[in-house]
Amino acid sequence: MKLQIFSVALLLCVSNAFAHADEIQVSRFASDGLKGWESKSFKGETSYSIVQEDGKTVLKAHARGAASGLSKKLKFNPHTYRYLKWSWKISGTVAGGNEKTKQGDDYAARVYVVFPGRFFWQMRALNYIWANKLPVGDYVPNAFTSNAMLLAVESGNEKAGQWITEQRDIFADFKKVFGEDPPEAGAIAIMTDTDNTGAEATAWYGEITLSTKP
């Protein structure tokens, strides 16, 4: 439920500005910190801070039985800006986390793209997760709403403690999980949350970009 509420909140006042370039720099943690990012709390507060980690400026997230996220409101056409790129690292997956249950709906790291509908209940989201149990490449509906699809980009603890660079084809992913071409997107968000399990998780996020080219 928190994912659905969070996504709706992002879209209530989305910017009308469109970007016209080969690349959109969604985050500039090194130069701008958290400027332009808005916080939404569901239970307690995930701690988000700009830190130096492994020689670079990144966003650190730490949650202990809490759930809050950061969002960047941004309208863009996923037919054009179809490649989402970012890097991330986790200290470990969420103890007790399970992608298929409401009680286990917690993730050490996730990045998602929100697509508004004509009405708020038509909102849909691609939720890219560092999965607890779901194998890499698999996807399932969020335990609270089928309008948000969880896609396992990484899974388990094998790569915990390592920086991993990711690239996803938003257009192709949306078509695969929802069965149709995506509409205009309205926001990019980040969330590290452990409110359902009551566990603890730490993650680091590098810069996030949208690109017309892989």
C-alpha positions in Angstrom: 0.0 0.0 0.0 2.8 2.4 0.8 4.1 2.1 -2.8 0.7 3.0 -4.2 0.2 6.0 -1.9 3.7 7.2 -2.4 3.3 7.1 -6.2 0.0 8.9 -6.1 1.5 11.6 -3.9 4.3 12.2 -6.4 1.9 12.9 -9.2 -0.4 15.4 -7.5 2.0 18.3 -8.4 4.2 17.0 -11.2 6.2 19.6 -13.0 5.0 20.5 -16.5 8.6 21.0 -17.8 9.8 18.6 -20.5 13.5 18.0 -21.1 14.9 18.1 -24.6 18.3 16.5 -24.7 20.0 13.2 -25.3 20.3 12.7 -21.6 18.4 13.8 -18.5 20.4 14.0 -15.3 17.8 12.9 -12.7 20.2 13.3 -9.8 23.2 15.4 -9.1 24.2 14.3 -5.7 27.7 15.5 -6.0 26.9 19.1 -7.0 23.3 19.6 -5.9 22.8 17.2 -3.0 19.1 16.5 -2.5 17.9 19.7 -4.2 14.7 18.9 -6.1 14.0 15.6 -4.2 10.9 15.5 -2.0 10.4 13.2 1.0 7.3 11.1 1.8 7.0 9.2 5.0 4.8 6.2 5.6 6.1 4.9 9.0 9.0 6.7 10.7 11.8 8.0 8.6 14.4 6.3 6.5 17.6 8.4 6.9 18.8 9.8 3.6 22.1 11.7 3.6 24.8 12.7 1.1 28.1 11.0 1.9 31.5 10.2 0.6 31.7 6.4 -0.1 34.4 4.6 -2.0 35.8 7.9 -3.3 32.6 9.4 -4.7 29.7 11.5 -3.5 26.5 9.4 -3.2 23.2 9.1 -1.4 23.1 6.9 1.7 19.9 5.4 3.0 19.4 3.7 6.3 16.1 2.2 7.6 15.3 0.5 10.9 11.7 -0.5 11.0 10.8 2.6 8.9 9.6 3.6 5.5 10.1 6.9 3.7 11.1 7.6 0.2 12.5 10.4 -2.0 10.9 11.5 -5.3 11.9 13.6 -8.2 9.0 14.9 -10.2 9.8 14.8 -13.9 7.7 14.4 -17.0 9.3 12.5 -19.8 8.4 10.4 -22.8 9.7 6.8 -22.3 9.5 6.2 -26.0 12.3 8.7 -26.3 14.1 8.5 -22.9 13.8 4.8 -22.6 17.0 3.9 -20.8 17.2 4.4 -17.0 20.8 4.1 -15.6 22.0 4.1 -12.1 24.4 2.5 -9.6 23.8 1.2 -6.1 25.2 -0.9 -3.3 23.6 -2.6 -0.3 25.0 -3.8 3.0 22.6 -6.8 2.8 19.1 -7.7 1.9 16.2 -7.4 4.3 15.9 -10.2 6.9 12.4 -11.6 6.5 11.8 -9.8 3.2 9.6 -11.6 0.7 8.4 -10.1 -2.6 5.1 -12.1 -2.6 3.7 -11.2 0.8 2.5 -8.0 2.4 4.5 -8.8 5.6 7.7 -9.1 3.5 7.2 -6.1 1.3 10.5 -4.4 2.3 13.6 -3.8 0.2 17.2 -2.6 0.9 17.1 -0.6 -2.3 14.7 0.2 -5.1 14.4 2.7 -7.9 11.1 3.2 -9.6 9.4 5.0 -12.4 5.8 6.3 -12.0 3.3 6.6 -14.8 0.2 8.7 -14.1 -3.3 7.8 -15.4 -6.3 10.0 -16.1 -7.5 9.1 -12.6 -5.2 8.4 -9.6 -6.3 4.7 -9.4 -5.0 4.3 -13.0 -1.4 5.1 -11.9 1.1 2.4 -12.6 4.8 2.0 -11.7 7.9 0.0 -12.6 9.6 -0.8 -9.3 13.2 -1.9 -9.9 14.3 -3.8 -6.8 17.3 -5.4 -5.2 15.2 -8.4 -4.4 15.4 -10.5 -1.2 14.2 -13.8 -2.8 12.9 -13.2 -6.3 15.4 -14.4 -8.9 17.1 -11.8 -11.1 14.9 -11.3 -14.3 11.7 -12.3 -12.6 8.8 -9.9 -11.9 5.7 -10.0 -9.8 2.9 -7.6 -8.8 3.4 -5.7 -5.6 1.7 -7.5 -2.8 -0.6 -4.5 -2.2 -1.5 -3.5 -5.8 -1.2 -5.0 -9.3 -0.6 -1.5 -10.7 3.0 -1.6 -9.4 5.2 -4.3 -10.8 8.4 -5.5 -9.0 11.3 -6.3 -11.3 14.3 -8.1 -9.7 17.4 -6.3 -11.1 19.6 -7.9 -8.4 18.8 -10.5 -5.8 20.2 -11.9 -2.6 23.5 -11.1 -0.8 26.0 -12.5 -3.3 26.8 -8.9 -4.5 26.2 -7.1 -1.2 29.0 -4.6 -0.5 29.7 -4.1 -4.2 28.8 -1.2 -6.4 26.7 -2.4 -9.2 25.8 -0.4 -12.3 22.4 -1.0 -13.9 20.6 -0.1 -17.1 17.0 -0.8 -17.9 14.9 -0.3 -21.0 11.8 1.4 -19.5 9.8 1.1 -22.7 10.5 -2.7 -23.0 10.0 -3.4 -19.3 6.6 -1.6 -19.2 5.4 -3.4 -22.3 6.5 -6.8 -20.9 4.8 -6.5 -17.5 1.7 -4.5 -18.5 1.2 -5.7 -22.0 1.0 -2.3 -23.7 3.2 0.7 -24.6 3.9 3.0 -21.7 2.2 6.4 -21.3 4.1 9.5 -20.3 6.1 9.1 -17.1 5.7 11.5 -14.2 8.4 10.8 -11.6 11.5 8.9 -10.5 11.7 7.7 -6.9 14.1 6.0 -4.5 13.1 4.1 -1.4 14.8 1.9 1.2 12.2 0.6 3.6 11.8 -2.0 6.4 8.5 -1.1 8.1 6.7 -4.4 7.4 9.5 -6.7 8.7 10.9 -4.3 11.3 14.4 -5.1 10.1 17.3 -2.9 9.3 18.8 -2.1 5.9 21.5 0.2 4.5 22.0 1.2 0.8 23.9 3.6 -1.3 22.7 5.2 -4.5 24.9 6.7 -7.2 23.8 9.2 -9.9 20.6 8.4 -11.9 20.1 9.4 -15.6 17.6 8.9 -18.4 19.0 8.5 -21.9 17.9 8.2 -25.5 20.7 5.7 -26.1 21.9 2.6 -24.3 
